[in-house]
């Protein structure tokens, strides 16, 4: 098995600038590692006080996939129906 080379967060940010046209701040990449976005975290390792990431992981994390359908709760629909009726001056 071939090991994927690991790079620093600043190199990962520069790599994303080439791929997407936008360079995220290094602290943004660190936030992706520590807190994640929408339930996903960027895989990384800490070595000698420095965070390292694999470029394929950065690519798959930053490139948007298909959008998840919005979750609508039945209660939310009823509340919005009542709000609309109130705005239109109608009795529900």
DSSP file (Angstrom, degrees, kcal/mol; ACC not computed):
  #  RESIDUE AA STRUCTURE BP1 BP2  ACC     N-H-->O    O-->H-N    N-H-->O    O-->H-N    TCO  KAPPA ALPHA  PHI   PSI    X-CA   Y-CA   Z-CA
    1    1 A X              0   0    0      0, 0.0     2,-0.5     0, 0.0     0, 0.0   0.000 360.0 360.0 360.0 132.6    0.0    0.0    0.0
    2    2 A X        -     0   0    0      1,-0.0     2,-0.2     0, 0.0     0, 0.0  -0.741 360.0-128.9 -89.9 129.0    1.3    3.4   -1.0
    3    3 A X        -     0   0    0     -2,-0.5     2,-0.4     1,-0.1    -1,-0.0  -0.556  18.9-123.9 -77.5 138.4    1.2    6.1    1.7
    4    4 A X        -     0   0    0     -2,-0.2     2,-0.1     1,-0.1    -1,-0.1  -0.684  31.5-112.6 -80.6 130.1   -0.4    9.4    0.7
    5    5 A X        -     0   0    0     -2,-0.4    50,-0.7     1,-0.1     2,-0.3  -0.381  29.0-137.6 -65.1 140.5    1.9   12.3    1.4
    6    6 A X  E     -A   54   0A   0     48,-0.2     2,-0.3    49,-0.1    48,-0.2  -0.778  20.0-167.5-100.2 143.0    0.8   14.6    4.1
    7    7 A X  E     -A   53   0A   0     46,-3.2    46,-2.6    -2,-0.3     2,-0.0  -0.851  24.5 -99.3-127.3 163.0    1.0   18.4    3.8
    8    8 A X  E  >  -A   52   0A   0     -2,-0.3     4,-2.1    44,-0.2    44,-0.2  -0.234  38.4-105.6 -74.0 168.8    0.6   21.4    6.1
    9    9 A X  H  > S+     0   0    0     42,-0.6     4,-2.3     1,-0.2     5,-0.2   0.850 120.1  54.4 -67.2 -34.1   -2.5   23.4    6.4
   10   10 A X  H  > S+     0   0    0      2,-0.2     4,-2.0     1,-0.2    -1,-0.2   0.889 109.3  47.7 -67.7 -37.0   -1.0   26.3    4.5
   11   11 A X  H  > S+     0   0    0      2,-0.2     4,-2.4     1,-0.2    -2,-0.2   0.894 111.0  52.0 -67.6 -39.1   -0.1   24.0    1.6
   12   12 A X  H  X S+     0   0    0     -4,-2.1     4,-2.1     2,-0.2    -2,-0.2   0.900 109.1  49.8 -63.2 -40.4   -3.6   22.5    1.7
   13   13 A X  H  X S+     0   0    0     -4,-2.3     4,-1.7     2,-0.2    11,-0.3   0.908 111.5  48.5 -64.5 -41.6   -5.1   26.1    1.5
   14   14 A X  H  X S+     0   0    0     -4,-2.0     4,-1.5     2,-0.2    -2,-0.2   0.883 109.1  53.8 -65.2 -37.8   -2.9   26.9   -1.5
   15   15 A X  H  X S+     0   0    0     -4,-2.4     4,-1.7     1,-0.2    -2,-0.2   0.911 107.6  50.2 -61.5 -43.1   -3.9   23.6   -3.1
   16   16 A X  H  X>S+     0   0    0     -4,-2.1     4,-3.3     1,-0.2     5,-0.6   0.855 104.1  59.2 -64.9 -34.1   -7.6   24.6   -2.7
   17   17 A X  H  X5S+     0   0    0     -4,-1.7     4,-1.3     1,-0.2    -1,-0.2   0.888 107.4  46.7 -61.6 -38.2   -6.9   28.0   -4.3
   18   18 A X  H  <5S+     0   0    0     -4,-1.5    -1,-0.2    -3,-0.2    -2,-0.2   0.869 119.2  40.6 -69.3 -36.6   -5.6   26.2   -7.4
   19   19 A X  H  <5S+     0   0    0     -4,-1.7    -2,-0.2    -5,-0.1    -3,-0.2   0.868 131.9  18.9 -82.5 -37.8   -8.6   23.9   -7.5
   20   20 A X  H  <5S-     0   0    0     -4,-3.3    -3,-0.2     2,-0.3    -2,-0.2   0.597  94.4-119.3-112.1 -14.7  -11.5   26.2   -6.6
   21   21 A X  S  <<S+     0   0    0     -4,-1.3     2,-0.4    -5,-0.6    -4,-0.2   0.376  87.2  92.9  87.8  -5.8  -10.2   29.7   -7.2
   22   22 A X        -     0   0    0     -6,-0.5     2,-0.7    -9,-0.0    -2,-0.3  -0.982  63.8-150.1-123.8 132.5  -10.7   30.6   -3.5
   23   23 A X        -     0   0    0     -2,-0.4    -9,-0.1    -6,-0.1   -10,-0.1  -0.883  15.3-147.7-102.9 112.3   -8.0   30.3   -0.9
   24   24 A X        -     0   0    0     -2,-0.7    -7,-0.1   -11,-0.3     2,-0.1  -0.422  27.1-101.6 -72.3 153.4   -9.4   29.5    2.6
   25   25 A X    >>  -     0   0    0      1,-0.1     4,-1.6    -2,-0.1     3,-0.9  -0.410  29.1-115.9 -69.5 152.0   -7.6   30.9    5.6
   26   26 A X  H 3> S+     0   0    0      1,-0.3     4,-2.2     2,-0.2     5,-0.2   0.862 117.6  57.8 -58.4 -36.3   -5.4   28.4    7.4
   27   27 A X  H 3> S+     0   0    0      1,-0.2     4,-2.1     2,-0.2    -1,-0.3   0.813 102.2  55.7 -66.0 -27.8   -7.7   28.8   10.5
   28   28 A X  H <> S+     0   0    0     -3,-0.9     4,-2.1     2,-0.2    -1,-0.2   0.922 107.1  48.2 -67.2 -43.8  -10.6   27.8    8.3
   29   29 A X  H  X S+     0   0    0     -4,-1.6     4,-1.4     1,-0.2    -2,-0.2   0.899 111.5  50.8 -63.1 -39.7   -8.9   24.5    7.4
   30   30 A X  H  X S+     0   0    0     -4,-2.2     4,-2.7     1,-0.2     5,-0.2   0.893 107.6  52.9 -64.2 -39.3   -8.1   24.0   11.1
   31   31 A X  H  X>S+     0   0    0     -4,-2.1     4,-2.7     1,-0.2     5,-2.1   0.888 104.6  55.8 -62.9 -38.3  -11.8   24.6   11.9
   32   32 A X  H  <5S+     0   0    0     -4,-2.1    10,-1.9     3,-0.2    -1,-0.2   0.861 112.1  44.5 -60.2 -34.6  -12.7   21.9    9.3
   33   33 A X  H  <5S+     0   0    0     -4,-1.4    -2,-0.2     8,-0.2    -1,-0.2   0.942 122.2  33.9 -73.8 -49.4  -10.4   19.5   11.2
   34   34 A X  H  <5S+     0   0    0     -4,-2.7    -2,-0.2    -5,-0.1    -3,-0.2   0.910 138.6  10.3 -79.1 -44.2  -11.5   20.4   14.8
   35   35 A X  T  <5S-     0   0    0     -4,-2.7    -3,-0.2    -5,-0.2     4,-0.2   0.728  90.7-154.0-109.2 -29.6  -15.2   21.2   14.4
   36   36 A X      < -     0   0    0     -5,-2.1     2,-0.4    -6,-0.2     5,-0.3  -0.159  18.5 -91.2  80.9 179.7  -16.1   20.1   10.9
   37   37 A X  B >  S-C   40   0B   0      3,-2.8     3,-1.8    -5,-0.2    -1,-0.1  -0.995  93.5 -11.7-137.5 127.0  -18.9   21.4    8.6
   38   38 A X  T 3  S-     0   0    0     -2,-0.4     3,-0.1     1,-0.3    -1,-0.1   0.867 131.9 -48.1  50.6  43.0  -22.4   19.9    8.4
   39   39 A X  T 3  S+     0   0    0      1,-0.2     2,-0.4    -4,-0.2    -1,-0.3   0.500 117.5 108.4  82.2   3.2  -21.4   16.8   10.4
   40   40 A X  B <   -C   37   0B   0     -3,-1.8    -3,-2.8    21,-0.0     2,-0.4  -0.936  48.8-162.0-115.9 137.6  -18.2   16.1    8.4
   41   41 A X        -     0   0    0     -2,-0.4     2,-0.5    -5,-0.3    -8,-0.2  -0.905  25.4-115.5-115.4 146.9  -14.6   16.6    9.7
   42   42 A X        -     0   0    0    -10,-1.9     2,-0.1    -2,-0.4    16,-0.1  -0.691  36.7-120.7 -77.7 121.3  -11.5   16.9    7.6
   43   43 A X        +     0   0    0     -2,-0.5    11,-0.4    14,-0.1     2,-0.3  -0.413  48.9 152.7 -64.8 136.5   -9.3   13.9    8.5
   44   44 A X        -     0   0    0      9,-0.1     2,-0.3   -11,-0.1     9,-0.2  -0.975  33.9-139.4-156.7 164.2   -5.9   15.0    9.8
   45   45 A X  E     -B   52   0A   0      7,-2.4     7,-2.9    -2,-0.3     2,-0.6  -0.951  15.8-134.3-128.0 151.9   -3.0   14.0   12.0
   46   46 A X  E     +B   51   0A   0     -2,-0.3     2,-0.4     5,-0.2     5,-0.2  -0.932  27.4 175.0-108.7 124.5   -1.0   16.1   14.5
   47   47 A X  E >   -B   50   0A   0      3,-3.2     3,-1.1    -2,-0.6    -2,-0.0  -0.971  67.3 -16.5-134.0 118.1    2.7   15.5   14.3
   48   48 A X  T 3  S-     0   0    0     -2,-0.4    -1,-0.1     1,-0.3     3,-0.1   0.846 127.6 -51.3  61.1  35.3    5.2   17.5   16.3
   49   49 A X  T 3  S+     0   0    0      1,-0.2     2,-0.4     0, 0.0    -1,-0.3   0.584 119.6 106.3  79.8   9.4    2.7   20.2   17.1
   50   50 A X  E <   - B   0  47A   0     -3,-1.1    -3,-3.2   -42,-0.0     2,-0.3  -0.972  67.1-129.4-126.1 137.0    1.8   20.7   13.4
   51   51 A X  E     - B   0  46A   0     -2,-0.4   -42,-0.6    -5,-0.2     2,-0.4  -0.657  25.5-169.4 -83.4 137.5   -1.4   19.5   11.7
   52   52 A X  E     -AB   8  45A   0     -7,-2.9    -7,-2.4    -2,-0.3     2,-0.3  -0.981   4.7-175.6-129.4 141.7   -1.0   17.5    8.5
   53   53 A X  E     -A    7   0A   0    -46,-2.6   -46,-3.2    -2,-0.4     2,-0.4  -0.922  27.3-116.6-131.8 157.2   -3.7   16.5    5.9
   54   54 A X  E  >  -A    6   0A   0    -11,-0.4     4,-1.9    -2,-0.3     3,-0.4  -0.797  22.9-132.7 -92.6 136.2   -3.7   14.4    2.8
   55   55 A X  H  > S+     0   0    0    -50,-0.7     4,-2.7    -2,-0.4     5,-0.2   0.865 105.4  55.7 -60.3 -38.9   -4.5   16.3   -0.4
   56   56 A X  H  > S+     0   0    0      1,-0.2     4,-2.4     2,-0.2    -1,-0.2   0.888 107.8  50.4 -61.1 -34.7   -7.1   13.8   -1.6
   57   57 A X  H  > S+     0   0    0     -3,-0.4     4,-2.0     2,-0.2    -2,-0.2   0.900 109.8  50.0 -66.3 -39.5   -8.9   14.2    1.7
   58   58 A X  H  X S+     0   0    0     -4,-1.9     4,-2.6     2,-0.2     5,-0.3   0.925 111.2  49.5 -63.2 -44.7   -8.9   18.0    1.2
   59   59 A X  H  X S+     0   0    0     -4,-2.7     4,-2.1     1,-0.2    -2,-0.2   0.935 113.2  44.8 -60.4 -47.7  -10.2   17.6   -2.3
   60   60 A X  H  < S+     0   0    0     -4,-2.4    -1,-0.2     1,-0.2    -2,-0.2   0.827 115.7  48.4 -69.4 -29.4  -13.1   15.3   -1.3
   61   61 A X  H  < S+     0   0    0     -4,-2.0    -2,-0.2    -5,-0.2    -1,-0.2   0.903 116.7  40.2 -73.9 -41.7  -13.9   17.5    1.7
   62   62 A X  H  < S+     0   0    0     -4,-2.6     2,-0.5    -5,-0.2    -2,-0.2   0.756  95.3  85.8 -84.5 -25.3  -14.0   20.8   -0.1
   63   63 A X  S  < S-     0   0    0     -4,-2.1     2,-0.1    -5,-0.3   -43,-0.0  -0.655  84.7-121.6 -80.6 123.3  -15.7   19.7   -3.3
   64   64 A X        -     0   0    0     -2,-0.5     2,-0.1     1,-0.1     3,-0.1  -0.361  25.6-158.2 -68.0 139.7  -19.4   19.9   -2.9
   65   65 A X        -     0   0    0      1,-0.2     2,-0.1    -2,-0.1    -1,-0.1  -0.230  47.6 -47.0 -96.8-167.7  -21.4   16.7   -3.4
   66   66 A X        -     0   0    0     -2,-0.1    -1,-0.2     1,-0.1     2,-0.1  -0.402  68.7-107.3 -64.9 140.1  -25.0   16.4   -4.2
   67   67 A X        -     0   0    0     -3,-0.1     2,-0.2    -2,-0.1    -1,-0.1  -0.431  30.0-121.1 -70.5 138.1  -27.2   18.6   -2.0
   68   68 A X        -     0   0    0     -2,-0.1    -1,-0.1     1,-0.1     3,-0.1  -0.565  33.3-105.0 -76.6 141.9  -29.2   16.8    0.7
   69   69 A X        -     0   0    0     -2,-0.2    -1,-0.1     1,-0.1     2,-0.0  -0.391  43.3 -99.6 -66.1 145.0  -32.9   17.4    0.4
   70   70 A X        -     0   0    0      1,-0.1     2,-0.6    -2,-0.1    -1,-0.1  -0.351  31.4-125.9 -66.6 145.4  -34.3   19.7    3.0
   71   71 A X        -     0   0    0     -3,-0.1     2,-0.5    -2,-0.0    -1,-0.1  -0.825  26.2-168.1 -93.6 122.0  -35.9   18.1    6.0
   72   72 A X        -     0   0    0     -2,-0.6     2,-0.4     4,-0.0     3,-0.0  -0.949   8.7-149.5-114.5 126.1  -39.4   19.4    6.6
   73   73 A X     >  -     0   0    0     -2,-0.5     4,-1.8     1,-0.1     3,-0.4  -0.751  18.6-129.0 -94.3 140.0  -41.2   18.6    9.8
   74   74 A X  H  > S+     0   0    0     -2,-0.4     4,-2.0     1,-0.3     5,-0.2   0.871 110.6  54.1 -56.3 -38.9  -45.0   18.4    9.7
   75   75 A X  H  > S+     0   0    0      1,-0.2     4,-2.5     2,-0.2    -1,-0.3   0.894 105.1  54.0 -62.7 -39.8  -45.3   20.8   12.6
   76   76 A X  H  > S+     0   0    0     -3,-0.4     4,-2.3     1,-0.2    -1,-0.2   0.894 107.2  50.9 -62.3 -40.7  -43.2   23.3   10.8
   77   77 A X  H  X S+     0   0    0     -4,-1.8     4,-2.1     2,-0.2    -1,-0.2   0.913 110.7  48.9 -63.4 -43.1  -45.5   23.1    7.8
   78   78 A X  H  X S+     0   0    0     -4,-2.0     4,-2.2     2,-0.2    -2,-0.2   0.902 110.5  50.3 -65.0 -41.3  -48.6   23.7   10.1
   79   79 A X  H  X S+     0   0    0     -4,-2.5     4,-2.3     1,-0.2    -2,-0.2   0.925 111.6  48.0 -62.6 -44.5  -46.9   26.7   11.8
   80   80 A X  H  X S+     0   0    0     -4,-2.3     4,-2.3     1,-0.2    -1,-0.2   0.863 109.3  53.6 -66.1 -35.2  -46.1   28.3    8.4
   81   81 A X  H  X S+     0   0    0     -4,-2.1     4,-2.2     2,-0.2    -1,-0.2   0.918 110.6  46.7 -63.8 -43.2  -49.6   27.7    7.2
   82   82 A X  H  X S+     0   0    0     -4,-2.2     4,-2.1     2,-0.2    -2,-0.2   0.884 111.5  51.3 -66.6 -38.7  -51.0   29.5   10.3
   83   83 A X  H  X S+     0   0    0     -4,-2.3     4,-2.1     2,-0.2    -2,-0.2   0.913 110.7  48.5 -64.3 -42.1  -48.6   32.4    9.8
   84   84 A X  H  X S+     0   0    0     -4,-2.3     4,-2.0     2,-0.2    -2,-0.2   0.909 110.4  51.0 -64.3 -42.4  -49.6   32.8    6.2
   85   85 A X  H  X>S+     0   0    0     -4,-2.2     5,-2.9     1,-0.2     4,-0.5   0.886 110.1  50.3 -61.8 -39.4  -53.3   32.7    7.1
   86   86 A X  H ><5S+     0   0    0     -4,-2.1     3,-0.6     3,-0.2    -1,-0.2   0.889 109.9  50.1 -66.9 -38.9  -52.6   35.4    9.7
   87   87 A X  H 3<5S+     0   0    0     -4,-2.1    -2,-0.2     1,-0.2    -1,-0.2   0.862 112.8  46.4 -66.3 -35.4  -50.8   37.6    7.2
   88   88 A X  H 3<5S-     0   0    0     -4,-2.0    -1,-0.2    -5,-0.2    -2,-0.2   0.508 114.0-118.9 -85.3  -4.6  -53.6   37.3    4.7
   89   89 A X  T <<5 +     0   0    0     -3,-0.6     2,-0.3    -4,-0.5    -3,-0.2   0.793  67.0 136.8  74.4  27.9  -56.2   38.0    7.4
   90   90 A X      < -     0   0    0     -5,-2.9     2,-0.3    -6,-0.2    -1,-0.3  -0.781  57.2-118.0-107.0 150.8  -57.9   34.7    7.0
   91   91 A X              0   0    0     -2,-0.3    -5,-0.0     1,-0.1    -9,-0.0  -0.673 360.0 360.0 -80.7 141.6  -59.2   32.4    9.7
   92   92 A X              0   0    0     -2,-0.3    -1,-0.1   -10,-0.0    -6,-0.0   0.481 360.0 360.0 -83.0 360.0  -57.5   29.0    9.7
